[in-house]
């Protein structure tokens, strides 16, 4: 029996562990680099079945958009994988299930699920108990929603007819807010 230096033994163990690493774990490690940070917040690789990567997306729009980019993503991923993937499938079907798991773990805000959506009116600095008390009564929830909506709309331009805050797109399209535009029809 020959004696091998400890460094050689450790390197061979390290190489074996890389080889035995699960394909999905490798994909998860290089996912952000392959798709970018913004896309990574709206996607999550779920499984690999028959060399096809299944990815959950936050919406059907993301699934469609990424389906158009899948060849480029495949090239980036396959450059870092020992066994290449044949295809990627994007679907929003499993996203809600993943969101529930994240909320049970308490990872909702850090994973970007919902907090960056325009309809999100939660206050991340408020404690969970404070939120539950605040939204227990419909009037309190409505008051909070109105405050958030008014704060968001303060920077918007005014409608020339009714002088209410109006999204820029409505003014460009009709010259007035949507309510005034409907009254004109």
Biotite code that builds the C-alpha atoms (Angstrom):
import biotite.structure as struc

atoms = struc.array([
    struc.Atom([0.000, 0.000, 0.000], chain_id="A", res_id=1, res_name="UNK", atom_name="CA", element="C"),
    struc.Atom([1.451, 3.342, -1.039], chain_id="A", res_id=2, res_name="UNK", atom_name="CA", element="C"),
    struc.Atom([1.078, 6.478, 1.003], chain_id="A", res_id=3, res_name="UNK", atom_name="CA", element="C"),
    struc.Atom([-0.646, 9.427, -0.655], chain_id="A", res_id=4, res_name="UNK", atom_name="CA", element="C"),
    struc.Atom([-0.259, 12.980, 0.557], chain_id="A", res_id=5, res_name="UNK", atom_name="CA", element="C"),
    struc.Atom([-3.280, 14.308, 2.442], chain_id="A", res_id=6, res_name="UNK", atom_name="CA", element="C"),
    struc.Atom([-3.739, 17.106, -0.121], chain_id="A", res_id=7, res_name="UNK", atom_name="CA", element="C"),
    struc.Atom([-4.184, 14.567, -2.953], chain_id="A", res_id=8, res_name="UNK", atom_name="CA", element="C"),
    struc.Atom([-6.747, 12.599, -0.950], chain_id="A", res_id=9, res_name="UNK", atom_name="CA", element="C"),
    struc.Atom([-8.721, 15.756, -0.122], chain_id="A", res_id=10, res_name="UNK", atom_name="CA", element="C"),
    struc.Atom([-8.671, 16.881, -3.765], chain_id="A", res_id=11, res_name="UNK", atom_name="CA", element="C"),
    struc.Atom([-10.001, 13.510, -4.942], chain_id="A", res_id=12, res_name="UNK", atom_name="CA", element="C"),
    struc.Atom([-12.794, 13.642, -2.342], chain_id="A", res_id=13, res_name="UNK", atom_name="CA", element="C"),
    struc.Atom([-13.611, 17.182, -3.452], chain_id="A", res_id=14, res_name="UNK", atom_name="CA", element="C"),
    struc.Atom([-13.778, 16.092, -7.109], chain_id="A", res_id=15, res_name="UNK", atom_name="CA", element="C"),
    struc.Atom([-16.058, 13.164, -6.232], chain_id="A", res_id=16, res_name="UNK", atom_name="CA", element="C"),
    struc.Atom([-18.430, 15.403, -4.286], chain_id="A", res_id=17, res_name="UNK", atom_name="CA", element="C"),
    struc.Atom([-18.703, 17.779, -7.270], chain_id="A", res_id=18, res_name="UNK", atom_name="CA", element="C"),
    struc.Atom([-19.464, 14.843, -9.536], chain_id="A", res_id=19, res_name="UNK", atom_name="CA", element="C"),
    struc.Atom([-22.125, 13.515, -7.188], chain_id="A", res_id=20, res_name="UNK", atom_name="CA", element="C"),
    struc.Atom([-23.793, 16.890, -6.714], chain_id="A", res_id=21, res_name="UNK", atom_name="CA", element="C"),
    struc.Atom([-27.406, 16.841, -7.860], chain_id="A", res_id=22, res_name="UNK", atom_name="CA", element="C"),
    struc.Atom([-28.076, 18.617, -11.193], chain_id="A", res_id=23, res_name="UNK", atom_name="CA", element="C"),
    struc.Atom([-30.758, 20.870, -9.690], chain_id="A", res_id=24, res_name="UNK", atom_name="CA", element="C"),
    struc.Atom([-28.332, 22.018, -6.989], chain_id="A", res_id=25, res_name="UNK", atom_name="CA", element="C"),
    struc.Atom([-25.833, 23.035, -9.681], chain_id="A", res_id=26, res_name="UNK", atom_name="CA", element="C"),
    struc.Atom([-28.554, 24.925, -11.575], chain_id="A", res_id=27, res_name="UNK", atom_name="CA", element="C"),
    struc.Atom([-29.590, 26.742, -8.388], chain_id="A", res_id=28, res_name="UNK", atom_name="CA", element="C"),
    struc.Atom([-25.986, 27.834, -7.798], chain_id="A", res_id=29, res_name="UNK", atom_name="CA", element="C"),
    struc.Atom([-25.611, 29.430, -11.235], chain_id="A", res_id=30, res_name="UNK", atom_name="CA", element="C"),
    struc.Atom([-29.235, 30.537, -11.828], chain_id="A", res_id=31, res_name="UNK", atom_name="CA", element="C"),
    struc.Atom([-28.804, 34.209, -10.886], chain_id="A", res_id=32, res_name="UNK", atom_name="CA", element="C"),
    struc.Atom([-25.711, 34.479, -13.054], chain_id="A", res_id=33, res_name="UNK", atom_name="CA", element="C"),
    struc.Atom([-27.496, 32.850, -16.011], chain_id="A", res_id=34, res_name="UNK", atom_name="CA", element="C"),
    struc.Atom([-30.708, 34.913, -15.932], chain_id="A", res_id=35, res_name="UNK", atom_name="CA", element="C"),
    struc.Atom([-29.793, 38.069, -14.019], chain_id="A", res_id=36, res_name="UNK", atom_name="CA", element="C"),
    struc.Atom([-30.867, 39.343, -10.605], chain_id="A", res_id=37, res_name="UNK", atom_name="CA", element="C"),
    struc.Atom([-34.173, 40.897, -11.741], chain_id="A", res_id=38, res_name="UNK", atom_name="CA", element="C"),
    struc.Atom([-35.387, 37.759, -13.498], chain_id="A", res_id=39, res_name="UNK", atom_name="CA", element="C"),
    struc.Atom([-34.176, 35.583, -10.614], chain_id="A", res_id=40, res_name="UNK", atom_name="CA", element="C"),
    struc.Atom([-36.557, 37.359, -8.216], chain_id="A", res_id=41, res_name="UNK", atom_name="CA", element="C"),
    struc.Atom([-39.503, 36.301, -10.404], chain_id="A", res_id=42, res_name="UNK", atom_name="CA", element="C"),
    struc.Atom([-38.358, 32.750, -11.107], chain_id="A", res_id=43, res_name="UNK", atom_name="CA", element="C"),
    struc.Atom([-37.316, 29.654, -9.240], chain_id="A", res_id=44, res_name="UNK", atom_name="CA", element="C"),
    struc.Atom([-35.963, 26.393, -10.721], chain_id="A", res_id=45, res_name="UNK", atom_name="CA", element="C"),
    struc.Atom([-38.162, 23.591, -9.373], chain_id="A", res_id=46, res_name="UNK", atom_name="CA", element="C"),
    struc.Atom([-37.000, 20.307, -10.862], chain_id="A", res_id=47, res_name="UNK", atom_name="CA", element="C"),
    struc.Atom([-35.146, 18.544, -13.654], chain_id="A", res_id=48, res_name="UNK", atom_name="CA", element="C"),
    struc.Atom([-36.974, 15.703, -15.364], chain_id="A", res_id=49, res_name="UNK", atom_name="CA", element="C"),
    struc.Atom([-35.436, 13.885, -18.343], chain_id="A", res_id=50, res_name="UNK", atom_name="CA", element="C"),
    struc.Atom([-32.907, 16.695, -18.834], chain_id="A", res_id=51, res_name="UNK", atom_name="CA", element="C"),
    struc.Atom([-35.671, 19.321, -18.964], chain_id="A", res_id=52, res_name="UNK", atom_name="CA", element="C"),
    struc.Atom([-35.509, 22.085, -16.363], chain_id="A", res_id=53, res_name="UNK", atom_name="CA", element="C"),
    struc.Atom([-38.881, 23.150, -14.929], chain_id="A", res_id=54, res_name="UNK", atom_name="CA", element="C"),
    struc.Atom([-38.980, 26.729, -13.642], chain_id="A", res_id=55, res_name="UNK", atom_name="CA", element="C"),
    struc.Atom([-41.775, 28.379, -11.651], chain_id="A", res_id=56, res_name="UNK", atom_name="CA", element="C"),
    struc.Atom([-42.470, 32.014, -12.570], chain_id="A", res_id=57, res_name="UNK", atom_name="CA", element="C"),
    struc.Atom([-44.343, 34.694, -10.659], chain_id="A", res_id=58, res_name="UNK", atom_name="CA", element="C"),
    struc.Atom([-46.779, 35.265, -13.550], chain_id="A", res_id=59, res_name="UNK", atom_name="CA", element="C"),
    struc.Atom([-47.772, 33.948, -16.948], chain_id="A", res_id=60, res_name="UNK", atom_name="CA", element="C"),
    struc.Atom([-46.220, 37.060, -18.496], chain_id="A", res_id=61, res_name="UNK", atom_name="CA", element="C"),
    struc.Atom([-42.817, 36.117, -17.061], chain_id="A", res_id=62, res_name="UNK", atom_name="CA", element="C"),
    struc.Atom([-43.289, 32.542, -18.299], chain_id="A", res_id=63, res_name="UNK", atom_name="CA", element="C"),
    struc.Atom([-44.003, 33.746, -21.828], chain_id="A", res_id=64, res_name="UNK", atom_name="CA", element="C"),
    struc.Atom([-41.164, 36.266, -21.861], chain_id="A", res_id=65, res_name="UNK", atom_name="CA", element="C"),
    struc.Atom([-38.637, 33.713, -20.625], chain_id="A", res_id=66, res_name="UNK", atom_name="CA", element="C"),
    struc.Atom([-39.844, 31.113, -23.118], chain_id="A", res_id=67, res_name="UNK", atom_name="CA", element="C"),
    struc.Atom([-38.591, 33.484, -25.826], chain_id="A", res_id=68, res_name="UNK", atom_name="CA", element="C"),
    struc.Atom([-35.193, 33.730, -24.085], chain_id="A", res_id=69, res_name="UNK", atom_name="CA", element="C"),
    struc.Atom([-34.830, 30.033, -23.259], chain_id="A", res_id=70, res_name="UNK", atom_name="CA", element="C"),
    struc.Atom([-32.128, 29.230, -25.847], chain_id="A", res_id=71, res_name="UNK", atom_name="CA", element="C"),
    struc.Atom([-29.847, 31.932, -24.466], chain_id="A", res_id=72, res_name="UNK", atom_name="CA", element="C"),
    struc.Atom([-30.504, 30.788, -20.885], chain_id="A", res_id=73, res_name="UNK", atom_name="CA", element="C"),
    struc.Atom([-29.859, 27.162, -21.889], chain_id="A", res_id=74, res_name="UNK", atom_name="CA", element="C"),
    struc.Atom([-26.495, 28.104, -23.398], chain_id="A", res_id=75, res_name="UNK", atom_name="CA", element="C"),
    struc.Atom([-25.433, 29.917, -20.222], chain_id="A", res_id=76, res_name="UNK", atom_name="CA", element="C"),
    struc.Atom([-26.553, 27.063, -17.961], chain_id="A", res_id=77, res_name="UNK", atom_name="CA", element="C"),
    struc.Atom([-25.090, 24.282, -20.102], chain_id="A", res_id=78, res_name="UNK", atom_name="CA", element="C"),
    struc.Atom([-21.708, 26.030, -20.062], chain_id="A", res_id=79, res_name="UNK", atom_name="CA", element="C"),
    struc.Atom([-21.625, 25.422, -16.293], chain_id="A", res_id=80, res_name="UNK", atom_name="CA", element="C"),
    struc.Atom([-23.211, 21.955, -16.110], chain_id="A", res_id=81, res_name="UNK", atom_name="CA", element="C"),
    struc.Atom([-21.454, 18.595, -16.652], chain_id="A", res_id=82, res_name="UNK", atom_name="CA", element="C"),
    struc.Atom([-24.540, 17.091, -18.308], chain_id="A", res_id=83, res_name="UNK", atom_name="CA", element="C"),
    struc.Atom([-26.346, 19.524, -20.629], chain_id="A", res_id=84, res_name="UNK", atom_name="CA", element="C"),
    struc.Atom([-30.032, 20.321, -20.342], chain_id="A", res_id=85, res_name="UNK", atom_name="CA", element="C"),
    struc.Atom([-32.177, 19.711, -23.407], chain_id="A", res_id=86, res_name="UNK", atom_name="CA", element="C"),
    struc.Atom([-34.867, 22.287, -22.710], chain_id="A", res_id=87, res_name="UNK", atom_name="CA", element="C"),
    struc.Atom([-36.400, 24.641, -20.147], chain_id="A", res_id=88, res_name="UNK", atom_name="CA", element="C"),
    struc.Atom([-40.124, 24.900, -19.401], chain_id="A", res_id=89, res_name="UNK", atom_name="CA", element="C"),
    struc.Atom([-41.529, 27.948, -17.629], chain_id="A", res_id=90, res_name="UNK", atom_name="CA", element="C"),
    struc.Atom([-44.850, 27.901, -15.788], chain_id="A", res_id=91, res_name="UNK", atom_name="CA", element="C"),
    struc.Atom([-46.597, 30.029, -13.198], chain_id="A", res_id=92, res_name="UNK", atom_name="CA", element="C"),
    struc.Atom([-48.496, 26.983, -11.882], chain_id="A", res_id=93, res_name="UNK", atom_name="CA", element="C"),
    struc.Atom([-46.145, 26.181, -8.999], chain_id="A", res_id=94, res_name="UNK", atom_name="CA", element="C"),
    struc.Atom([-45.381, 29.765, -7.953], chain_id="A", res_id=95, res_name="UNK", atom_name="CA", element="C"),
    struc.Atom([-48.240, 30.032, -5.444], chain_id="A", res_id=96, res_name="UNK", atom_name="CA", element="C"),
    struc.Atom([-47.176, 26.787, -3.821], chain_id="A", res_id=97, res_name="UNK", atom_name="CA", element="C"),
    struc.Atom([-43.621, 28.104, -3.477], chain_id="A", res_id=98, res_name="UNK", atom_name="CA", element="C"),
    struc.Atom([-44.929, 31.409, -2.091], chain_id="A", res_id=99, res_name="UNK", atom_name="CA", element="C"),
    struc.Atom([-46.860, 29.532, 0.594], chain_id="A", res_id=100, res_name="UNK", atom_name="CA", element="C"),
    struc.Atom([-43.733, 27.584, 1.544], chain_id="A", res_id=101, res_name="UNK", atom_name="CA", element="C"),
    struc.Atom([-41.729, 30.821, 1.718], chain_id="A", res_id=102, res_name="UNK", atom_name="CA", element="C"),
    struc.Atom([-44.336, 32.521, 3.890], chain_id="A", res_id=103, res_name="UNK", atom_name="CA", element="C"),
    struc.Atom([-44.300, 29.560, 6.268], chain_id="A", res_id=104, res_name="UNK", atom_name="CA", element="C"),
    struc.Atom([-40.542, 29.930, 6.494], chain_id="A", res_id=105, res_name="UNK", atom_name="CA", element="C"),
    struc.Atom([-40.831, 33.718, 6.780], chain_id="A", res_id=106, res_name="UNK", atom_name="CA", element="C"),
    struc.Atom([-38.966, 34.483, 3.561], chain_id="A", res_id=107, res_name="UNK", atom_name="CA", element="C"),
    struc.Atom([-41.629, 36.494, 1.713], chain_id="A", res_id=108, res_name="UNK", atom_name="CA", element="C"),
    struc.Atom([-39.917, 39.876, 1.702], chain_id="A", res_id=109, res_name="UNK", atom_name="CA", element="C"),
    struc.Atom([-36.419, 38.626, 0.985], chain_id="A", res_id=110, res_name="UNK", atom_name="CA", element="C"),
    struc.Atom([-37.499, 36.502, -1.967], chain_id="A", res_id=111, res_name="UNK", atom_name="CA", element="C"),
    struc.Atom([-39.349, 39.399, -3.582], chain_id="A", res_id=112, res_name="UNK", atom_name="CA", element="C"),
    struc.Atom([-42.692, 37.612, -3.754], chain_id="A", res_id=113, res_name="UNK", atom_name="CA", element="C"),
    struc.Atom([-45.332, 40.275, -4.084], chain_id="A", res_id=114, res_name="UNK", atom_name="CA", element="C"),
    struc.Atom([-43.545, 43.130, -2.313], chain_id="A", res_id=115, res_name="UNK", atom_name="CA", element="C"),
    struc.Atom([-42.376, 44.701, -5.570], chain_id="A", res_id=116, res_name="UNK", atom_name="CA", element="C"),
    struc.Atom([-45.791, 44.417, -7.239], chain_id="A", res_id=117, res_name="UNK", atom_name="CA", element="C"),
    struc.Atom([-47.559, 47.781, -7.764], chain_id="A", res_id=118, res_name="UNK", atom_name="CA", element="C"),
    struc.Atom([-50.611, 46.620, -5.783], chain_id="A", res_id=119, res_name="UNK", atom_name="CA", element="C"),
    struc.Atom([-48.558, 45.792, -2.671], chain_id="A", res_id=120, res_name="UNK", atom_name="CA", element="C"),
    struc.Atom([-49.579, 48.162, 0.131], chain_id="A", res_id=121, res_name="UNK", atom_name="CA", element="C"),
    struc.Atom([-47.883, 46.395, 3.016], chain_id="A", res_id=122, res_name="UNK", atom_name="CA", element="C"),
    struc.Atom([-45.363, 48.142, 5.203], chain_id="A", res_id=123, res_name="UNK", atom_name="CA", element="C"),
    struc.Atom([-42.260, 45.969, 5.539], chain_id="A", res_id=124, res_name="UNK", atom_name="CA", element="C"),
    struc.Atom([-41.080, 47.806, 8.647], chain_id="A", res_id=125, res_name="UNK", atom_name="CA", element="C"),
    struc.Atom([-44.351, 47.193, 10.486], chain_id="A", res_id=126, res_name="UNK", atom_name="CA", element="C"),
    struc.Atom([-44.546, 44.148, 12.684], chain_id="A", res_id=127, res_name="UNK", atom_name="CA", element="C"),
    struc.Atom([-46.787, 41.278, 11.612], chain_id="A", res_id=128, res_name="UNK", atom_name="CA", element="C"),
    struc.Atom([-49.015, 41.699, 14.666], chain_id="A", res_id=129, res_name="UNK", atom_name="CA", element="C"),
    struc.Atom([-49.387, 45.412, 13.921], chain_id="A", res_id=130, res_name="UNK", atom_name="CA", element="C"),
    struc.Atom([-50.521, 44.581, 10.376], chain_id="A", res_id=131, res_name="UNK", atom_name="CA", element="C"),
    struc.Atom([-53.101, 42.108, 11.614], chain_id="A", res_id=132, res_name="UNK", atom_name="CA", element="C"),
    struc.Atom([-54.540, 44.682, 14.053], chain_id="A", res_id=133, res_name="UNK", atom_name="CA", element="C"),
    struc.Atom([-54.542, 47.420, 11.434], chain_id="A", res_id=134, res_name="UNK", atom_name="CA", element="C"),
    struc.Atom([-56.418, 45.337, 8.864], chain_id="A", res_id=135, res_name="UNK", atom_name="CA", element="C"),
    struc.Atom([-58.852, 43.650, 11.242], chain_id="A", res_id=136, res_name="UNK", atom_name="CA", element="C"),
    struc.Atom([-61.513, 46.281, 10.471], chain_id="A", res_id=137, res_name="UNK", atom_name="CA", element="C"),
    struc.Atom([-62.412, 47.088, 6.854], chain_id="A", res_id=138, res_name="UNK", atom_name="CA", element="C"),
    struc.Atom([-62.442, 50.836, 7.555], chain_id="A", res_id=139, res_name="UNK", atom_name="CA", element="C"),
    struc.Atom([-58.859, 50.709, 8.834], chain_id="A", res_id=140, res_name="UNK", atom_name="CA", element="C"),
    struc.Atom([-57.723, 48.696, 5.825], chain_id="A", res_id=141, res_name="UNK", atom_name="CA", element="C"),
    struc.Atom([-59.490, 51.117, 3.481], chain_id="A", res_id=142, res_name="UNK", atom_name="CA", element="C"),
    struc.Atom([-57.954, 54.133, 5.251], chain_id="A", res_id=143, res_name="UNK", atom_name="CA", element="C"),
    struc.Atom([-54.500, 52.587, 4.891], chain_id="A", res_id=144, res_name="UNK", atom_name="CA", element="C"),
    struc.Atom([-55.108, 51.832, 1.205], chain_id="A", res_id=145, res_name="UNK", atom_name="CA", element="C"),
    struc.Atom([-56.248, 55.436, 0.569], chain_id="A", res_id=146, res_name="UNK", atom_name="CA", element="C"),
    struc.Atom([-53.182, 56.863, 2.311], chain_id="A", res_id=147, res_name="UNK", atom_name="CA", element="C"),
    struc.Atom([-50.831, 54.679, 0.274], chain_id="A", res_id=148, res_name="UNK", atom_name="CA", element="C"),
    struc.Atom([-52.662, 55.453, -2.985], chain_id="A", res_id=149, res_name="UNK", atom_name="CA", element="C"),
    struc.Atom([-52.617, 59.199, -2.307], chain_id="A", res_id=150, res_name="UNK", atom_name="CA", element="C"),
    struc.Atom([-48.916, 59.085, -1.469], chain_id="A", res_id=151, res_name="UNK", atom_name="CA", element="C"),
    struc.Atom([-48.167, 57.248, -4.701], chain_id="A", res_id=152, res_name="UNK", atom_name="CA", element="C"),
    struc.Atom([-50.274, 59.575, -6.859], chain_id="A", res_id=153, res_name="UNK", atom_name="CA", element="C"),
    struc.Atom([-48.927, 62.906, -5.545], chain_id="A", res_id=154, res_name="UNK", atom_name="CA", element="C"),
    struc.Atom([-46.222, 63.016, -8.205], chain_id="A", res_id=155, res_name="UNK", atom_name="CA", element="C"),
    struc.Atom([-48.693, 62.431, -11.076], chain_id="A", res_id=156, res_name="UNK", atom_name="CA", element="C"),
    struc.Atom([-49.812, 65.327, -13.321], chain_id="A", res_id=157, res_name="UNK", atom_name="CA", element="C"),
    struc.Atom([-53.321, 66.777, -13.010], chain_id="A", res_id=158, res_name="UNK", atom_name="CA", element="C"),
    struc.Atom([-56.196, 66.239, -15.439], chain_id="A", res_id=159, res_name="UNK", atom_name="CA", element="C"),
    struc.Atom([-56.941, 69.550, -17.234], chain_id="A", res_id=160, res_name="UNK", atom_name="CA", element="C"),
    struc.Atom([-60.725, 69.114, -16.742], chain_id="A", res_id=161, res_name="UNK", atom_name="CA", element="C"),
    struc.Atom([-61.279, 67.741, -13.215], chain_id="A", res_id=162, res_name="UNK", atom_name="CA", element="C"),
    struc.Atom([-57.824, 68.510, -11.750], chain_id="A", res_id=163, res_name="UNK", atom_name="CA", element="C"),
    struc.Atom([-57.369, 65.038, -10.247], chain_id="A", res_id=164, res_name="UNK", atom_name="CA", element="C"),
    struc.Atom([-54.035, 63.186, -10.326], chain_id="A", res_id=165, res_name="UNK", atom_name="CA", element="C"),
    struc.Atom([-53.846, 61.203, -13.565], chain_id="A", res_id=166, res_name="UNK", atom_name="CA", element="C"),
    struc.Atom([-51.366, 58.639, -14.935], chain_id="A", res_id=167, res_name="UNK", atom_name="CA", element="C"),
    struc.Atom([-49.223, 60.044, -17.733], chain_id="A", res_id=168, res_name="UNK", atom_name="CA", element="C"),
    struc.Atom([-50.401, 57.354, -20.172], chain_id="A", res_id=169, res_name="UNK", atom_name="CA", element="C"),
    struc.Atom([-54.024, 58.471, -19.874], chain_id="A", res_id=170, res_name="UNK", atom_name="CA", element="C"),
    struc.Atom([-53.100, 62.083, -20.552], chain_id="A", res_id=171, res_name="UNK", atom_name="CA", element="C"),
    struc.Atom([-51.026, 61.088, -23.574], chain_id="A", res_id=172, res_name="UNK", atom_name="CA", element="C"),
    struc.Atom([-53.810, 58.914, -24.964], chain_id="A", res_id=173, res_name="UNK", atom_name="CA", element="C"),
    struc.Atom([-56.931, 61.008, -24.329], chain_id="A", res_id=174, res_name="UNK", atom_name="CA", element="C"),
    struc.Atom([-55.644, 64.358, -23.102], chain_id="A", res_id=175, res_name="UNK", atom_name="CA", element="C"),
    struc.Atom([-57.724, 63.926, -19.913], chain_id="A", res_id=176, res_name="UNK", atom_name="CA", element="C"),
    struc.Atom([-58.160, 61.328, -17.164], chain_id="A", res_id=177, res_name="UNK", atom_name="CA", element="C"),
    struc.Atom([-60.086, 58.135, -17.943], chain_id="A", res_id=178, res_name="UNK", atom_name="CA", element="C"),
    struc.Atom([-63.187, 59.300, -16.049], chain_id="A", res_id=179, res_name="UNK", atom_name="CA", element="C"),
    struc.Atom([-63.370, 62.546, -18.031], chain_id="A", res_id=180, res_name="UNK", atom_name="CA", element="C"),
    struc.Atom([-62.682, 60.610, -21.252], chain_id="A", res_id=181, res_name="UNK", atom_name="CA", element="C"),
    struc.Atom([-65.639, 58.293, -20.562], chain_id="A", res_id=182, res_name="UNK", atom_name="CA", element="C"),
    struc.Atom([-67.898, 61.297, -19.886], chain_id="A", res_id=183, res_name="UNK", atom_name="CA", element="C"),
    struc.Atom([-66.982, 62.687, -23.331], chain_id="A", res_id=184, res_name="UNK", atom_name="CA", element="C"),
    struc.Atom([-68.071, 59.490, -25.099], chain_id="A", res_id=185, res_name="UNK", atom_name="CA", element="C"),
])
